[in-house]
């Protein structure tokens, strides 16, 4: 038994050194790792933006106001036709399904949509893309968890 102890200790030491190397490499590339994880986790961020829109809110958490009418309500005729009173930027789902996130650097990301209505909706409803202040803690917690989970993969 005592003859095996140095061998076991040597194997453990090699494992610890390997983990330390992987950890140092992850931390050395931390910015790139964070961007990679957040971009791969973009659906959760975009879902927060979508839920704001469905809840009739813009990126600041304020009511969606049509710039031409100044109203938070749809016109009576359109409201009857759509069976809703307030704008939620959802008709067929194409605009919200085409939403995407880009992250040019670690400190910021941008949300937009590839749908043809994007410019019209942004012009008429203002700042529609982004996570409202009241949703930011939830999104940050999800991002933090995803980054930690990604870091922990180096131990497997």
GROMACS elastic network, one bead per residue, 0.5 to 0.9 nm:
[ bonds ]
;  ai    aj funct       b0    kb
    1     4     6  0.53976   500
    1     5     6  0.68259   500
    2     5     6  0.52956   500
    2     6     6  0.78391   500
    3     6     6  0.67173   500
    3     7     6  0.76913   500
    4     7     6  0.52816   500
    4     8     6  0.61932   500
    4     9     6  0.86110   500
    5     8     6  0.51400   500
    5     9     6  0.60354   500
    5    10     6  0.85004   500
    6     9     6  0.50149   500
    6    10     6  0.60040   500
    6    11     6  0.86263   500
    7    10     6  0.50808   500
    7    11     6  0.62750   500
    7    12     6  0.86476   500
    8    11     6  0.51672   500
    8    12     6  0.61680   500
    8    13     6  0.85680   500
    9    12     6  0.50947   500
    9    13     6  0.60688   500
    9    14     6  0.86135   500
   10    13     6  0.50650   500
   10    14     6  0.61890   500
   10    15     6  0.86491   500
   11    14     6  0.51327   500
   11    15     6  0.62482   500
   11    16     6  0.86927   500
   12    15     6  0.50613   500
   12    16     6  0.61919   500
   12    17     6  0.86202   500
   13    16     6  0.50761   500
   13    17     6  0.61315   500
   13    18     6  0.85603   500
   14    17     6  0.51194   500
   14    18     6  0.61275   500
   14    19     6  0.86454   500
   15    18     6  0.50735   500
   15    19     6  0.61728   500
   15    20     6  0.85538   500
   16    19     6  0.51231   500
   16    20     6  0.61173   500
   16    21     6  0.86439   500
   17    20     6  0.50154   500
   17    21     6  0.62215   500
   17    22     6  0.87224   500
   18    21     6  0.51005   500
   18    22     6  0.62770   500
   18    23     6  0.85731   500
   19    22     6  0.51011   500
   19    23     6  0.60210   500
   19    24     6  0.85137   500
   19   154     6  0.69758   500
   19   155     6  0.63941   500
   20    23     6  0.50404   500
   20    24     6  0.60570   500
   20    25     6  0.85413   500
   21    24     6  0.51276   500
   21    25     6  0.61529   500
   21    26     6  0.86337   500
   22    25     6  0.50933   500
   22    26     6  0.61725   500
   22    27     6  0.86617   500
   22   154     6  0.62257   500
   22   155     6  0.83420   500
   23    26     6  0.50941   500
   23    27     6  0.61923   500
   23    28     6  0.84919   500
   23   151     6  0.79048   500
   23   154     6  0.68239   500
   23   155     6  0.85454   500
   24    27     6  0.51439   500
   24    28     6  0.59523   500
   24    29     6  0.86135   500
   25    28     6  0.50069   500
   25    29     6  0.63344   500
   25    30     6  0.84453   500
   26    29     6  0.52569   500
   26    30     6  0.58504   500
   26    33     6  0.72660   500
   26   151     6  0.72661   500
   26   154     6  0.82579   500
   27    31     6  0.83233   500
   27    33     6  0.84696   500
   27   151     6  0.89278   500
   28    31     6  0.82905   500
   29    32     6  0.55147   500
   29    33     6  0.60918   500
   29    34     6  0.86775   500
   30    34     6  0.60384   500
   30    35     6  0.85899   500
   31    34     6  0.51772   500
   31    35     6  0.62593   500
   31    36     6  0.85863   500
   31   105     6  0.81136   500
   31   106     6  0.59668   500
   32    35     6  0.51717   500
   32    36     6  0.60772   500
   32    37     6  0.86123   500
   32   105     6  0.86354   500
   32   106     6  0.76634   500
   33    36     6  0.50475   500
   33    37     6  0.61009   500
   33    38     6  0.85619   500
   33   147     6  0.79876   500
   33   150     6  0.85110   500
   33   151     6  0.87405   500
   34    37     6  0.51939   500
   34    38     6  0.60818   500
   34    39     6  0.84308   500
   34   106     6  0.68264   500
   34   143     6  0.88958   500
   34   147     6  0.64326   500
   35    38     6  0.52634   500
   35    39     6  0.59641   500
   35    40     6  0.84571   500
   35   103     6  0.66366   500
   35   104     6  0.84030   500
   35   105     6  0.71213   500
   35   106     6  0.57230   500
   36    39     6  0.52514   500
   36    40     6  0.61249   500
   36    41     6  0.85187   500
   36   103     6  0.89715   500
   37    40     6  0.51136   500
   37    41     6  0.60271   500
   37    42     6  0.85419   500
   37   143     6  0.79814   500
   37   146     6  0.67827   500
   37   147     6  0.61967   500
   37   150     6  0.73648   500
   38    42     6  0.58981   500
   38    45     6  0.86171   500
   38   103     6  0.81963   500
   38   143     6  0.64125   500
   38   146     6  0.77397   500
   38   147     6  0.77723   500
   39    42     6  0.50205   500
   39    43     6  0.85705   500
   39   101     6  0.70085   500
   39   102     6  0.70339   500
   39   103     6  0.69266   500
   39   109     6  0.89373   500
   40    43     6  0.78662   500
   41    44     6  0.61317   500
   41    45     6  0.73234   500
   41   142     6  0.87935   500
   41   143     6  0.74572   500
   41   146     6  0.75309   500
   42    45     6  0.51640   500
   42    46     6  0.60730   500
   42    47     6  0.84079   500
   42   100     6  0.75597   500
   42   101     6  0.62020   500
   42   102     6  0.86593   500
   43    46     6  0.50750   500
   43    47     6  0.58615   500
   43    48     6  0.86182   500
   43   100     6  0.81282   500
   43   101     6  0.84206   500
   44    47     6  0.50280   500
   44    48     6  0.64489   500
   44    49     6  0.89450   500
   44   139     6  0.74048   500
   44   142     6  0.78736   500
   44   143     6  0.87221   500
   45    48     6  0.52788   500
   45    49     6  0.67062   500
   45    50     6  0.88723   500
   45   101     6  0.82160   500
   45   111     6  0.88016   500
   45   130     6  0.86115   500
   45   131     6  0.73712   500
   45   139     6  0.62386   500
   45   142     6  0.87335   500
   45   143     6  0.85625   500
   46    49     6  0.50325   500
   46    50     6  0.61482   500
   46    51     6  0.86100   500
   46    96     6  0.89232   500
   46    99     6  0.70543   500
   46   100     6  0.69946   500
   46   101     6  0.71808   500
   46   111     6  0.71634   500
   46   129     6  0.89572   500
   46   130     6  0.81307   500
   46   131     6  0.81297   500
   47    51     6  0.60387   500
   47    52     6  0.85623   500
   48    51     6  0.52078   500
   48    52     6  0.63874   500
   48    53     6  0.88721   500
   48   130     6  0.84842   500
   48   131     6  0.63781   500
   48   132     6  0.83934   500
   48   135     6  0.69607   500
   48   136     6  0.87970   500
   48   138     6  0.89257   500
   48   139     6  0.74788   500
   49    52     6  0.51850   500
   49    53     6  0.64831   500
   49    54     6  0.88309   500
   49    58     6  0.83194   500
   49    59     6  0.72162   500
   49   111     6  0.84130   500
   49   128     6  0.81622   500
   49   129     6  0.66732   500
   49   130     6  0.58945   500
   49   131     6  0.54238   500
   49   132     6  0.76074   500
   49   135     6  0.87309   500
   50    53     6  0.51042   500
   50    54     6  0.62162   500
   50    55     6  0.84933   500
   50    88     6  0.89944   500
   50    89     6  0.89358   500
   50    96     6  0.66837   500
   50    99     6  0.87326   500
   50   129     6  0.89035   500
   51    55     6  0.60074   500
   51    56     6  0.86295   500
   51    57     6  0.85250   500
   52    56     6  0.63318   500
   52    58     6  0.64942   500
   52    59     6  0.74779   500
   52    61     6  0.71167   500
   52    88     6  0.82992   500
   52   128     6  0.88783   500
   52   131     6  0.80243   500
   52   132     6  0.76379   500
   52   135     6  0.87569   500
   53    57     6  0.51720   500
   53    58     6  0.63292   500
   53    59     6  0.84512   500
   53    64     6  0.79374   500
   53    87     6  0.80402   500
   53    89     6  0.61739   500
   53    90     6  0.79180   500
   53   128     6  0.75279   500
   54    57     6  0.74113   500
   54    87     6  0.80200   500
   54    89     6  0.70043   500
   54    90     6  0.70556   500
   55    58     6  0.89320   500
   55    63     6  0.85753   500
   55    86     6  0.89629   500
   55    87     6  0.87060   500
   55    88     6  0.64502   500
   56    61     6  0.87638   500
   56    62     6  0.81878   500
   56    63     6  0.57130   500
   56    64     6  0.55456   500
   56    65     6  0.89541   500
   56    72     6  0.83788   500
   56    86     6  0.64570   500
   56    87     6  0.57656   500
   56    89     6  0.79885   500
   57    60     6  0.75473   500
   57    61     6  0.51180   500
   57    62     6  0.51609   500
   57    64     6  0.51512   500
   57    65     6  0.88264   500
   57    87     6  0.87612   500
   57    88     6  0.76433   500
   57   128     6  0.78999   500
   57   132     6  0.84978   500
   58    61     6  0.52125   500
   58    62     6  0.54600   500
   58    63     6  0.61693   500
   58    64     6  0.55259   500
   58    65     6  0.86311   500
   58   125     6  0.79092   500
   58   126     6  0.77542   500
   58   127     6  0.60693   500
   58   129     6  0.72178   500
   58   130     6  0.79764   500
   58   131     6  0.86419   500
   58   132     6  0.73127   500
   59    62     6  0.73893   500
   59   126     6  0.89305   500
   59   127     6  0.57364   500
   59   128     6  0.50592   500
   59   129     6  0.54704   500
   59   131     6  0.55173   500
   59   133     6  0.80557   500
   60    63     6  0.87310   500
   60   127     6  0.75808   500
   60   128     6  0.82351   500
   60   130     6  0.78034   500
   60   131     6  0.74106   500
   60   133     6  0.63459   500
   60   134     6  0.85169   500
   61    64     6  0.87588   500
   61   131     6  0.82377   500
   61   133     6  0.68441   500
   61   134     6  0.71259   500
   61   135     6  0.85809   500
   62    65     6  0.85352   500
   62   132     6  0.85187   500
   63    72     6  0.63720   500
   63    87     6  0.89844   500
   64    71     6  0.83190   500
   64    72     6  0.57506   500
   64    73     6  0.85231   500
   64    86     6  0.80863   500
   64    87     6  0.66334   500
   64    88     6  0.77254   500
   64   125     6  0.60279   500
   64   126     6  0.80783   500
   64   127     6  0.89670   500
   64   128     6  0.80422   500
   65    68     6  0.87703   500
   65    69     6  0.79853   500
   65    70     6  0.58091   500
   65    71     6  0.53009   500
   65    73     6  0.76447   500
   65    87     6  0.82084   500
   65   124     6  0.80054   500
   65   125     6  0.57145   500
   65   126     6  0.79696   500
   66    69     6  0.55716   500
   66    70     6  0.52759   500
   66    71     6  0.56435   500
   66    72     6  0.65037   500
   66    73     6  0.81785   500
   66    74     6  0.84312   500
   66    87     6  0.85810   500
   66   123     6  0.89627   500
   66   124     6  0.53926   500
   66   125     6  0.50745   500
   66   126     6  0.81111   500
   67    70     6  0.52501   500
   67    71     6  0.77657   500
   67   123     6  0.76658   500
   67   124     6  0.50873   500
   67   125     6  0.59875   500
   67   126     6  0.74633   500
   68    71     6  0.82366   500
   68   124     6  0.69259   500
   69    72     6  0.86084   500
   70    73     6  0.89512   500
   71    74     6  0.74122   500
   71    75     6  0.88127   500
   72    85     6  0.87968   500
   72    86     6  0.62482   500
   72    87     6  0.72191   500
   73    76     6  0.84176   500
   73    79     6  0.81889   500
   73    85     6  0.56390   500
   73    87     6  0.65561   500
   74    77     6  0.81683   500
   74    78     6  0.63037   500
   74    79     6  0.54837   500
   74    84     6  0.79037   500
   74    85     6  0.55469   500
   74    86     6  0.54491   500
   74    87     6  0.61450   500
   75    78     6  0.52904   500
   75    79     6  0.58549   500
   75    80     6  0.85151   500
   75    85     6  0.79799   500
   76    79     6  0.50174   500
   76    80     6  0.61283   500
   76    81     6  0.86084   500
   76    85     6  0.77986   500
   77    80     6  0.52698   500
   77    81     6  0.62891   500
   77    82     6  0.86935   500
   78    81     6  0.50002   500
   78    82     6  0.59837   500
   78    83     6  0.81280   500
   78    84     6  0.83666   500
   78    85     6  0.84708   500
   79    82     6  0.51839   500
   79    83     6  0.55340   500
   79    84     6  0.50622   500
   79    85     6  0.50614   500
   79    86     6  0.76261   500
   79    87     6  0.88279   500
   80    83     6  0.50034   500
   80    84     6  0.68298   500
   80    85     6  0.78678   500
   81    84     6  0.80960   500
   82    85     6  0.82315   500
   82    91     6  0.79704   500
   84    87     6  0.77044   500
   84    88     6  0.89591   500
   87    90     6  0.78671   500
   88    91     6  0.83239   500
   89    93     6  0.85757   500
   89    95     6  0.78255   500
   89    96     6  0.79159   500
   89   121     6  0.77224   500
   90    93     6  0.55311   500
   90    94     6  0.80871   500
   90    95     6  0.72828   500
   90    96     6  0.70714   500
   91    94     6  0.78823   500
   91    95     6  0.83445   500
   92    95     6  0.76922   500
   92    96     6  0.88432   500
   93    96     6  0.54588   500
   93    97     6  0.58656   500
   93    98     6  0.85188   500
   94    97     6  0.50226   500
   94    98     6  0.60845   500
   94    99     6  0.88521   500
   94   115     6  0.67318   500
   95    98     6  0.53448   500
   95    99     6  0.67632   500
   95   113     6  0.64093   500
   95   114     6  0.74428   500
   95   115     6  0.50541   500
   95   116     6  0.77604   500
   95   117     6  0.68107   500
   95   118     6  0.70788   500
   96    99     6  0.52936   500
   96   100     6  0.89816   500
   96   113     6  0.70011   500
   96   115     6  0.81062   500
   97   100     6  0.85437   500
   97   113     6  0.80063   500
   97   114     6  0.89261   500
   97   115     6  0.84209   500
   98   112     6  0.82605   500
   98   113     6  0.50552   500
   98   114     6  0.52371   500
   98   115     6  0.57356   500
   99   111     6  0.69021   500
   99   112     6  0.54534   500
   99   114     6  0.63912   500
   99   115     6  0.77927   500
  100   110     6  0.83091   500
  100   111     6  0.56782   500
  100   112     6  0.56376   500
  100   113     6  0.58375   500
  100   114     6  0.76477   500
  101   109     6  0.67026   500
  101   110     6  0.55523   500
  101   112     6  0.65876   500
  101   113     6  0.85731   500
  102   108     6  0.88275   500
  102   109     6  0.55986   500
  102   110     6  0.53160   500
  102   111     6  0.65730   500
  102   112     6  0.84497   500
  103   106     6  0.68831   500
  103   107     6  0.83206   500
  103   108     6  0.61248   500
  103   110     6  0.62912   500
  103   111     6  0.88906   500
  104   107     6  0.85160   500
  104   108     6  0.70107   500
  104   109     6  0.66130   500
  104   110     6  0.82539   500
  105   108     6  0.59130   500
  105   109     6  0.73105   500
  106   109     6  0.77368   500
  109   130     6  0.87308   500
  110   129     6  0.76742   500
  110   130     6  0.71031   500
  111   129     6  0.55616   500
  111   130     6  0.60793   500
  111   131     6  0.89569   500
  112   115     6  0.89950   500
  112   118     6  0.76434   500
  112   128     6  0.88679   500
  112   129     6  0.62045   500
  112   130     6  0.85519   500
  113   116     6  0.83077   500
  113   117     6  0.85840   500
  113   118     6  0.60510   500
  113   129     6  0.88756   500
  114   117     6  0.84726   500
  114   118     6  0.70633   500
  115   118     6  0.56829   500
  115   119     6  0.88282   500
  116   119     6  0.73237   500
  116   120     6  0.82401   500
  117   120     6  0.53387   500
  117   121     6  0.60584   500
  117   122     6  0.85765   500
  118   121     6  0.52721   500
  118   122     6  0.60981   500
  118   123     6  0.84894   500
  119   122     6  0.51662   500
  119   123     6  0.59819   500
  119   124     6  0.85118   500
  120   123     6  0.51286   500
  120   124     6  0.61077   500
  120   125     6  0.84526   500
  121   124     6  0.51117   500
  121   125     6  0.57233   500
  121   126     6  0.75612   500
  121   128     6  0.80703   500
  122   125     6  0.52794   500
  122   127     6  0.64282   500
  122   128     6  0.62674   500
  122   129     6  0.83128   500
  123   126     6  0.56286   500
  123   127     6  0.85829   500
  125   128     6  0.66652   500
  126   129     6  0.88009   500
  127   130     6  0.78147   500
  131   134     6  0.81718   500
  131   135     6  0.61262   500
  131   136     6  0.60152   500
  131   139     6  0.80569   500
  132   135     6  0.53593   500
  132   136     6  0.62310   500
  133   136     6  0.51345   500
  133   137     6  0.77530   500
  134   137     6  0.70370   500
  134   138     6  0.82631   500
  135   138     6  0.55172   500
  135   139     6  0.63589   500
  135   140     6  0.86641   500
  136   139     6  0.51061   500
  136   140     6  0.58952   500
  136   141     6  0.84802   500
  137   140     6  0.50294   500
  137   141     6  0.60949   500
  137   142     6  0.86797   500
  138   141     6  0.51770   500
  138   142     6  0.63775   500
  138   143     6  0.87142   500
  139   142     6  0.51143   500
  139   143     6  0.61510   500
  139   144     6  0.85337   500
  140   143     6  0.50225   500
  140   144     6  0.59591   500
  140   145     6  0.84883   500
  141   144     6  0.50656   500
  141   145     6  0.61300   500
  141   146     6  0.86035   500
  142   145     6  0.51663   500
  142   146     6  0.62032   500
  142   147     6  0.86909   500
  143   146     6  0.50720   500
  143   147     6  0.61849   500
  143   148     6  0.86135   500
  144   147     6  0.51521   500
  144   148     6  0.61479   500
  144   149     6  0.85189   500
  145   148     6  0.51100   500
  145   149     6  0.59911   500
  145   150     6  0.84591   500
  146   149     6  0.50856   500
  146   150     6  0.60789   500
  146   151     6  0.86099   500
  147   150     6  0.50411   500
  147   151     6  0.61783   500
  147   152     6  0.86361   500
  148   151     6  0.50251   500
  148   152     6  0.61464   500
  148   153     6  0.88387   500
  149   152     6  0.51071   500
  149   153     6  0.66270   500
  150   153     6  0.54159   500
  150   154     6  0.78070   500
  151   154     6  0.60134   500
  151   155     6  0.81809   500
  152   155     6  0.56481   500
  152   156     6  0.75182   500
  153   156     6  0.54042   500
